[in-house]
């Protein structure tokens, strides 16, 4: 079976490595950057140097694909998936594009192929857990997802580095945060409602509102839904200063050197400042809390995640937690466990108990462990 991974970045590379271990798969990776594809040398994978920013480059890359894996930056994601579906290819995507994924549902159904979207960590694994719990509980009353990727070393002034594109990180800080409270959907500014959260073995971190619920606001009936991003304390204040001062603005301004978009300058500077050094360790932390009713009792299910960079495989923690979740989803499609035509976000997949257990087992076998505890609230 031919699997084509579009994008050879940190996460795309982790997915390629994981899938290339499957004897039944023939894996190809497409990217225009030879430096990115060179990092995958030594693996039994085919490299296809194509410009994925153009539909023709995508179409050429996937012409023989049995399953397409989308790992391009968010601003390219929707069009990339659209091209793949237009070519009649099943898709598993992690790009977190801004557009509504369900707008692609008719195209996927017309092609008769599944299209799994938001298959990373959050959205992704977090959604999978909620979908599973909504099926397992008699009633779900609330869901709270806290996740973040961080450097192990807290270096001044940022105490942060980006495990993926700074462009996508900044988008989290300017995109309004949609959530649900008491059954009513509402929108608050990103970086709002900062709270301190303690994680044993790691210490106290901060969490703030971001817009990661995405499809859950359409697919879930749980009356309270919130998603927050985790950082070291103080990060939200710094980013709010940048945002309110206009450094994240796409509006052109006239500078002494000419017309410029502040965000372009900011992203360019932060790309270097937030870049992980080769082999620099990172960590991923998450807490997913679901409350509801089970057998007449009020219960709380909590899934905690704490994962670190793997020096043996030189794979960052964010690439592991995001990429291995995606790779498990690819195996569901490639192995025939998920064949339903149309767009399906991770929470829909999680409603299938066998699919949920498969993904969790896949992560555990790769050292990504979630610690599940249940409390009775009555």
Secondary structure, DSSP 8 states (H G I E B T S, - for coil): -EEEEE--SHHHHHHHHHHHT-TT-EEEEE-S-HHHHHTTTTSSEEEE---TTSHHHHHHHTTT-SEEEE-S-HHHHHHHHHHHHHTT-EEEE----SS-GGGGHHHHHHHT-EEEE--BBTTBHHHHHHHHHHHHSSEEEEEEEEEEEEESS--TTT----SS-HHHHHHHHHS-EEEEETTEEEEE-TT-S-EEEEETTTEEEEEEE-S--TTHHHH---SEEEEEEEESTTHHHHHHHHHHTTTT--SEEEETTEEEEHHHHHHHHHHHHT---TT--EEEEEEEEEEEEETTEEEEEEEEEEEE-BTTTTB-HHHHHHHHHHHHHHHHHHTTS----EEEEHHHHHTSHHHHHHHHHHHHHTT--EEEEEEE--
